[in-house]
Amino acid sequence: MLTKAFWLAALERAVRTFAQALIAVFATTQTGLLDVDWPGALSAAGMAAVLSVLTSIVASKNGSPSLANEVAKPLGRPRAPHVGASSECHLTQDLTWDPPTTARSSTMSNPDQGAILSAVDDYANAVAANAAVDQKAADDTALAALQADFDAYKASHPDPGPDPQPDPGPQPKPPAGTCVFGSSLGKALPDSSVVLPAFRYYQPGATWGGKLAAQYATGTRVFVIDTYKDTATQIVNLCKTAPADAVLYVTAKHEPDDDIDAGTLSQATWAANMNAAGRALKGLPNVFFGPIHNGWQPDDWAPHEQGLDWSVINFWGADRYSHNYEDPKTQFAQIRDFAASKGLPLVIGETGSDTTDAAKQKAFAAQVHAWGSDPANGCAVICWWNQGRDLMANADVQHAFLGA
């Protein structure tokens, strides 16, 4: 035990035991390098190394720290014996050296040695078990913290409910080449026996009824409606309560241009109301939405359309009168071209001519019907403003305009 070879061997065994114990701790914790409990791991490995040294001392025999009592091998090769005093060395035979071999004992000679080994194994197992228990406790704590965070998040973010319906996209445009003719019915038409294909109505209220329902009962199925001051919710309710086969052309505040120019209506307010109504109506069947302007030149209405959401607009409209009985090819050319530049069908919410000359009024009415019926002009609806100076003079004017 007091030899150099003994302590070198004992030190080597202690170092190996230290490393093996440290590996056992790492394997049981199953964590990252920065998460290791280094003081605990080093303490456990150090204790195993100390036990290894003590075991070597207890087991020492024949200068070996091994429990199997291995004999320490001599270092180097033995020198040949010196023979004679002469400077020459005469060898009578070749000197060879075979290192001794000692087989490991398959059993321990000292029963205490087995107890020591068992104690070392028990200690290593205890260290591993404690590490596993500590790791499970840490995992349970972390899991409880995550659950608490999740519960807090759920409490502050209630379930929004089912996913909203997908955006239906813009409403389809009215069918091209199918212009419908109608009237505002400010006054009764001269020939009440004719079913009015389209009806122009102003400020109908928040639900379907009144004059709208009465006109629908006569057979009218197309309606041009100005909601004016109604909210988006009221407009949607009106359209939803309409009969399923009623086709609605809806605008929010027709002819806004004079009011915007006079300063009594903000352009931004009008555009915001249009956008809100259009978005609320988006996706409703048989409902088309767009502006209906007044004025004679694009400069009269184009500046007022800044900020409009064109994705919710599917027609463009204007009111245009001919008090001198002009040919509609000239009278309506600018509004036709402007609607076409937007890629939208044209709606003429109001038109008419002086009632003072019945023949000229009838000729103008016939020309309007022919112009509107031409698919090249892209017109969806034309309504006659049947009141005041534009009152239809007689049934002939009515028949010429409606084509009836």
Stockholm file with secondary structure:
# STOCKHOLM 1.0

chainA/1-404         MLTKAFWLAALERAVRTFAQALIAVFATTQTGLLDVDWPGALSAAGMAAVLSVLTSIVASKNGSPSLANEVAKPLGRPRAPHVGASSECHLTQDLTWDPPTTARSSTMSNPDQGAILSAVDDYANAVAANAAVDQKAADDTALAALQADFDAYKASHPDPGPDPQPDPGPQPKPPAGTCVFGSSLGKALPDSSVVLPAFRYYQPGATWGGKLAAQYATGTRVFVIDTYKDTATQIVNLCKTAPADAVLYVTAKHEPDDDIDAGTLSQATWAANMNAAGRALKGLPNVFFGPIHNGWQPDDWAPHEQGLDWSVINFWGADRYSHNYEDPKTQFAQIRDFAASKGLPLVIGETGSDTTDAAKQKAFAAQVHAWGSDPANGCAVICWWNQGRDLMANADVQHAFLGA
#=GR chainA/1-404 SS CCSHHHHHHHHHHHHHHHHHHHHHHHHHHCCCGGGSCHHHHHHHHHHHHHHHHHHHHHHCBTTBCCTTCCCCCCSSCCCCCCCSSSSSCCCSSCCCCCCCCCCCCSSCSCHHHHHHHHHHHHHHHHHHHHHHHHHHHHHHHHHHHHHHHHHHHHHHSCCCCSCCCCCCCSCCCCCTTCCEEEECCSSCCSCTTSCCSEEEEECCCSSSCHHHHHHHHTTCCEEEEECTTCCHHHHHHHHHTSCTTCEEEEESSSSCHHHHHHTSSCHHHHHHHHHHHHHHHTTCTTEEECCEECCSSHHHHGGGGTTCCGGGCCCEEECCCCTTCCCHHHHTHHHHHHHHHTTCCEEEEEECCCTTCHHHHHHHHHHHHHHHHCGGGCEEEEEECCSGGGCCCSHHHHHHHHTC
#=GC SS_cons         CCSHHHHHHHHHHHHHHHHHHHHHHHHHHCCCGGGSCHHHHHHHHHHHHHHHHHHHHHHCBTTBCCTTCCCCCCSSCCCCCCCSSSSSCCCSSCCCCCCCCCCCCSSCSCHHHHHHHHHHHHHHHHHHHHHHHHHHHHHHHHHHHHHHHHHHHHHHSCCCCSCCCCCCCSCCCCCTTCCEEEECCSSCCSCTTSCCSEEEEECCCSSSCHHHHHHHHTTCCEEEEECTTCCHHHHHHHHHTSCTTCEEEEESSSSCHHHHHHTSSCHHHHHHHHHHHHHHHTTCTTEEECCEECCSSHHHHGGGGTTCCGGGCCCEEECCCCTTCCCHHHHTHHHHHHHHHTTCCEEEEEECCCTTCHHHHHHHHHHHHHHHHCGGGCEEEEEECCSGGGCCCSHHHHHHHHTC
//
